[in-house]
Amino acid sequence: MADDPLGRAHAVLARVPLIDGHNDLPWTIREYKQAPGDVAAYDLRAATPGHTDLPRLRAGRVGAQFWSVYVPGDRPAGDLVRLQLEQIDLARRMIAHYPDDLALALTADEVEQAFRAGRVASLLGAEGGHTLVNSLGTLRAYHALGVRYLTLTHNVHTDWADCAVLPPRHGGLTPFGEEVVREMNRLGMLVDLSHVSPATMDDALRVSEAPLIFSHSSARAIADTPRNVPDDVLRRIPDNGGIVMVTFLPAYVSQAAGEAREARRKARAEAAKIGDLAARALRLAEIDAEPQPRATLAQVADHVEHVRRVAGVDHVGLGGDFDGMSAAPVGLEDVSKYPHLLAELARRGWTDAELEKLAGRNLLRVLRAAEATAVRLQAARPASLATFPPANADRRGP
């Protein structure tokens, strides 16, 4: 077995659930052109047009998956709660549709129970605090429906937290944003710092009483994009007990791929200004036809190893972002390829015990720590009554 890295990887994943931090399959199903939102029509028992289906989940030895119940941040505020509820409903319907293969999991124990039963433990992660619409009651309702992490922002600022990709608005978390983190700690909902600014990361690390996660982020020292985690933050993760789940999205893995994506974005923005519709369409087609650099499995492994070097082997995991990207890295084309990544790390000298931590033991530890923190905090304080704006704020108009 020592001379068979792929065999070692499969053996590890037979013992420990591979827990992936982020998969956008529910949004893919919602946007399925032939039958939008129809979990039966998007048949996971057969080959799907995306990155994810049941045969490939089995081939990839996926033991547990956080399904992202993503809602875009550019939708009208009045629609956000409805859309979030619809996505939670869609994900739960998807899980229920395949009872022999998927099992809703709300706790670390339930993840391990599903794994022992041969089913993919299915957890829900909400991507973006904009769907709270500034309400802690809404946060609690999402938790009651099964959401077990909240990404504080997506690619838009909220009224209480800065995202990574826009000029700062708050300088991190506002006092209400800090209260969101505290209430998530009290509920046992994981605070997810993917997509947030470094200042928001810093504030959340200061405030949180439970381990934090990055559900799908890589190392900024290797690919210098605002979506990745700076080394100074990585160095603080051990004190918090959290985990960085390395993502596979090429623009966050490969510096060249990231720069090419940004160049394409700017080119498309310029092309959109062309007045002649035919000329505009031609230019956009030309831009889209230009070849793009590909990320590779080896580059993803480089990010995993960097997080390990800086934060430690107890603080690294995997968050692929499958079905949330148009082109996956070479060697990690879909959810069937996880054993190949572990095999690459085995070839680089990782022990089986270290691979087990990466695959799932680290995330199980984080889940249990969050659950224990919730028990302690619920015994010490009631649900937060904080509002935004504060209840005593002067709400008189001009």
C-alpha positions in Angstrom: 0.0 0.0 0.0 2.9 2.4 0.7 3.7 2.2 -3.0 0.1 2.8 -4.1 -0.9 6.4 -3.2 -4.3 6.1 -4.8 -5.0 2.9 -2.9 -4.0 4.6 0.3 -6.4 7.5 -0.5 -9.3 5.1 -1.0 -8.4 3.3 2.2 -8.4 6.5 4.2 -11.8 7.5 2.7 -13.2 4.2 3.6 -12.4 5.0 7.3 -13.2 8.7 7.5 -15.9 10.7 5.7 -14.5 13.1 3.2 -16.4 16.3 4.1 -16.5 19.0 1.4 -17.3 22.5 2.4 -19.1 23.9 -0.6 -21.1 22.5 -3.6 -23.5 24.7 -5.5 -25.7 21.8 -6.9 -29.0 23.3 -5.5 -28.5 26.5 -7.5 -27.6 24.4 -10.6 -30.9 22.5 -10.2 -32.8 25.8 -9.7 -31.3 27.1 -13.0 -31.7 23.9 -15.0 -33.2 25.1 -18.3 -35.2 21.9 -19.1 -37.0 21.9 -15.7 -36.0 24.7 -13.3 -36.0 23.6 -9.7 -37.2 20.1 -10.4 -35.2 17.8 -8.3 -36.6 14.7 -10.0 -36.0 16.0 -13.5 -32.3 16.8 -12.7 -31.7 13.1 -12.1 -28.7 12.5 -9.9 -28.8 8.8 -10.5 -27.6 9.4 -14.1 -24.8 11.5 -15.5 -25.6 15.2 -15.1 -24.4 18.1 -17.2 -22.6 19.6 -14.1 -19.9 18.3 -11.8 -22.1 16.3 -9.4 -24.2 13.2 -9.5 -24.6 10.1 -7.3 -22.3 7.8 -9.3 -19.5 10.4 -9.2 -20.0 11.1 -5.5 -19.6 7.4 -4.9 -16.5 7.3 -7.1 -15.0 10.3 -5.3 -15.7 8.6 -1.9 -17.6 11.8 -0.7 -18.8 11.0 2.8 -20.4 14.4 3.6 -21.3 17.5 1.7 -22.3 21.0 2.6 -24.8 21.9 -0.1 -24.8 25.6 -0.6 -28.2 27.2 -0.5 -26.9 30.2 -2.4 -28.9 33.3 -3.3 -27.3 36.1 -5.4 -26.6 39.3 -3.6 -28.0 41.5 -6.4 -31.6 40.5 -6.0 -34.1 43.0 -4.5 -34.1 43.0 -0.7 -37.8 42.2 -0.6 -37.1 38.9 -2.4 -34.2 37.7 -0.4 -35.9 35.8 2.4 -38.3 34.1 -0.1 -35.4 33.1 -2.3 -33.4 31.8 0.7 -36.4 29.7 1.9 -36.9 28.3 -1.6 -33.3 27.3 -1.8 -33.4 25.6 1.6 -36.6 23.8 0.5 -35.0 22.8 -2.8 -31.9 21.3 -1.1 -34.1 19.4 1.4 -36.3 18.1 -1.4 -33.2 17.0 -3.2 -31.9 15.1 -0.2 -35.3 13.5 0.5 -35.6 12.4 -3.1 -32.6 10.0 -2.7 -33.1 8.4 0.7 -30.8 5.5 -0.1 -28.0 7.8 -1.0 -28.3 11.1 0.9 -29.2 11.8 4.5 -29.8 15.2 6.1 -27.3 15.8 8.9 -27.5 18.5 11.5 -24.7 17.4 13.9 -21.3 15.8 13.8 -22.8 12.6 15.2 -25.4 12.5 12.4 -22.6 13.0 9.8 -20.8 9.9 11.2 -24.1 7.9 11.4 -24.9 8.6 7.7 -21.3 7.7 6.7 -21.5 4.4 8.6 -24.9 3.7 6.8 -23.3 4.2 3.4 -25.1 7.5 2.7 -23.7 11.0 1.9 -24.3 13.1 5.0 -25.9 16.3 3.7 -25.5 19.6 5.5 -26.8 23.0 4.4 -24.7 26.2 4.1 -26.2 29.6 3.4 -23.9 31.7 1.3 -24.2 35.4 2.2 -25.6 37.3 5.1 -27.6 39.5 2.8 -30.5 37.0 3.1 -30.8 37.7 6.8 -32.2 41.2 5.8 -30.7 42.4 9.0 -32.8 40.2 11.3 -31.5 37.8 13.9 -35.0 36.2 14.0 -34.4 35.3 10.3 -31.0 33.8 11.3 -32.7 31.6 13.9 -35.4 30.5 11.5 -32.7 29.4 8.9 -30.9 27.5 11.7 -34.2 25.8 12.6 -34.6 24.7 9.0 -31.2 23.0 9.0 -28.7 25.6 7.9 -25.4 24.9 9.7 -23.2 27.6 8.4 -23.6 31.1 7.2 -21.1 32.9 4.9 -21.2 36.4 6.4 -21.1 38.0 3.0 -21.0 37.0 -0.6 -19.7 39.4 -3.2 -21.7 42.4 -1.8 -21.4 44.2 1.5 -24.2 43.8 4.0 -25.2 46.6 6.3 -23.0 45.1 8.9 -20.0 43.3 7.2 -17.6 44.0 4.4 -17.1 41.6 1.6 -13.7 40.9 -0.1 -14.2 42.2 -3.6 -15.5 45.8 -3.1 -13.9 48.9 -1.5 -14.4 48.8 2.3 -17.6 50.3 3.6 -17.5 49.5 7.4 -13.9 48.5 8.0 -14.9 45.0 9.0 -17.9 44.1 11.2 -20.2 46.7 12.7 -21.5 46.3 16.2 -24.6 44.5 14.7 -22.3 42.3 12.7 -20.5 41.3 15.9 -23.9 40.4 17.4 -24.6 38.2 14.3 -21.4 36.3 15.1 -22.3 36.0 18.8 -25.8 34.7 18.0 -24.4 32.2 15.5 -22.1 31.0 18.3 -25.2 30.6 20.6 -27.1 28.7 17.9 -24.2 26.4 17.0 -24.1 27.7 13.4 -20.6 27.9 11.9 -19.4 31.3 11.0 -18.0 31.1 7.4 -15.4 33.7 6.4 -15.1 32.8 2.7 -15.9 35.9 0.6 -15.3 38.4 3.5 -12.6 41.1 3.7 -9.5 40.7 5.8 -10.9 43.3 8.3 -14.1 41.2 8.6 -12.0 38.1 9.1 -10.0 39.9 11.8 -13.1 41.1 13.7 -14.8 37.7 13.5 -11.7 36.0 14.9 -11.7 38.5 17.7 -15.4 38.1 18.6 -16.2 34.4 18.0 -16.2 32.0 20.9 -16.4 29.0 18.5 -14.1 27.8 15.7 -14.6 29.6 12.4 -14.5 28.1 8.9 -13.5 29.2 5.5 -15.9 26.9 3.5 -14.2 27.4 0.1 -11.0 29.6 0.1 -7.4 29.1 -0.8 -4.1 30.7 0.1 -3.5 34.3 -0.9 0.3 33.9 -0.8 0.0 31.5 -3.8 -2.8 33.1 -5.7 -3.1 36.8 -4.9 -6.9 37.3 -5.1 -9.1 39.1 -2.5 -11.1 35.8 -2.1 -8.1 34.0 -0.6 -6.8 33.9 3.0 -3.8 36.1 3.8 -1.0 34.5 5.8 -1.5 36.8 8.8 -5.0 35.4 9.1 -3.8 31.8 8.6 -1.5 32.2 11.5 -4.4 33.2 13.8 -6.5 30.2 12.9 -4.9 27.7 15.4 -5.8 30.0 18.4 -9.4 30.0 17.2 -9.4 26.3 16.4 -11.0 26.9 12.9 -10.4 25.4 9.5 -9.6 26.6 6.0 -11.3 24.4 3.4 -9.2 24.8 0.2 -11.2 25.5 -2.9 -10.6 24.3 -6.5 -12.0 27.3 -8.4 -9.2 28.0 -10.9 -9.2 31.8 -10.4 -8.4 31.2 -6.7 -5.9 28.4 -7.4 -3.8 29.7 -10.3 -2.5 33.3 -10.4 -2.5 33.1 -14.2 -6.1 31.9 -14.3 -7.2 34.7 -11.9 -5.5 37.4 -13.9 -7.0 36.0 -17.2 -10.5 36.0 -15.6 -10.1 39.6 -14.5 -8.9 40.6 -18.0 -11.9 38.8 -19.5 -14.3 40.6 -17.1 -12.9 44.0 -18.1 -13.0 43.1 -21.8 -16.6 42.1 -21.5 -17.5 45.3 -19.7 -15.9 47.3 -22.5 -17.7 45.2 -25.1 -21.0 45.9 -23.4 -20.6 49.6 -24.3 -20.7 48.8 -28.1 -23.9 50.3 -29.4 -24.3 48.1 -32.5 -25.9 44.9 -31.3 -24.4 42.7 -33.9 -20.9 44.1 -33.3 -21.4 43.8 -29.6 -22.4 40.1 -29.9 -19.5 39.4 -32.2 -17.0 41.0 -29.8 -18.4 39.1 -26.8 -18.2 35.9 -28.7 -14.6 36.6 -29.6 -13.8 37.3 -25.9 -15.5 34.1 -24.8 -13.6 32.0 -27.4 -10.2 33.1 -26.2 -8.4 30.2 -24.4 -8.0 30.5 -20.7 -5.2 29.2 -18.5 -6.1 26.0 -16.6 -5.5 25.3 -13.0 -4.2 21.9 -12.0 -4.6 19.3 -9.2 -1.0 19.9 -8.3 -1.6 23.6 -7.8 -4.6 22.8 -5.5 -2.2 20.5 -3.6 0.2 23.4 -3.3 -2.5 25.5 -1.6 -3.4 22.6 0.8 0.3 22.3 1.7 0.7 26.1 2.2 -2.3 26.2 4.6 -0.8 23.3 6.5 2.6 25.0 6.8 1.2 28.3 8.1 -1.9 27.2 10.0 -1.1 23.6 10.8 -2.4 20.2 9.7 -5.2 20.4 12.2 -6.7 23.4 10.4 -7.0 22.5 6.7 -9.8 20.8 4.8 -11.4 20.8 1.3 -14.2 23.0 -0.2 -14.3 22.2 -3.9 -17.0 24.7 -5.1 -18.2 22.1 -7.7 -21.2 23.3 -9.7 -20.1 26.8 -8.8 -17.4 27.1 -11.5 -17.5 26.8 -15.3 -14.1 25.0 -15.7 -12.5 22.9 -12.9 -8.8 22.2 -12.6 -7.1 19.6 -14.7 -7.2 16.4 -12.6 -10.1 17.6 -10.5 -12.8 17.8 -13.1 -15.7 16.7 -10.9 -16.6 15.2 -7.6 -15.2 11.8 -8.5 -11.6 13.1 -8.3 -11.0 13.7 -4.6 -9.0 10.4 -4.1 -6.6 11.7 -6.7 -5.9 14.8 -4.7 -5.3 12.8 -1.5 -3.0 10.5 -3.6 -1.0 13.5 -4.7 -0.5 14.5 -1.1 0.4 11.0 -0.2 3.1 11.1 -2.8 4.3 14.3 -1.2 4.8 12.6 2.1 1.5 13.0 4.0 0.8 10.2 6.4 -2.6 8.4 6.5 -3.3 10.1 9.9 -2.7 13.5 8.3 -4.9 12.6 5.3 -7.7 11.6 7.6 -7.5 15.1 9.3 -7.7 16.8 5.9 -10.5 14.6 4.7 -12.9 15.0 7.6 -11.5 14.7 11.1 -10.7 18.4 11.3 -14.2 19.5 10.2 -15.8 17.0 12.6 -13.8 18.5 15.4 -14.9 22.0 14.4 -18.6 20.9 14.3 -18.4 19.4 17.8 -16.6 22.4 19.2 -19.4 24.7 17.8 -22.0 22.4 19.2 -20.4 22.4 22.7 -20.1 26.2 22.6 -23.8 26.4 21.7 -24.8 24.3 24.7 -22.7 26.5 27.0 -24.0 29.8 25.6 -27.6 28.7 25.5 -27.3 28.0 29.3 -25.8 31.4 29.9 -27.9 33.8 27.7 -31.2 34.0 25.8 -31.7 34.7 22.1 -30.4 38.1 21.2 -32.9 40.9 20.8 -30.5 43.1 18.8 -32.0 44.9 15.8 -30.7 46.9 12.9 -30.8 49.8 13.2 -30.7 49.6 17.0 -34.2 49.7 18.6 -33.3 53.0 20.3 -32.0 54.7 17.2 -33.6 57.9 16.1 -35.7 56.8 13.1 -37.3 60.1 12.4 -36.9 61.1 8.9 -35.1 64.3 7.8 
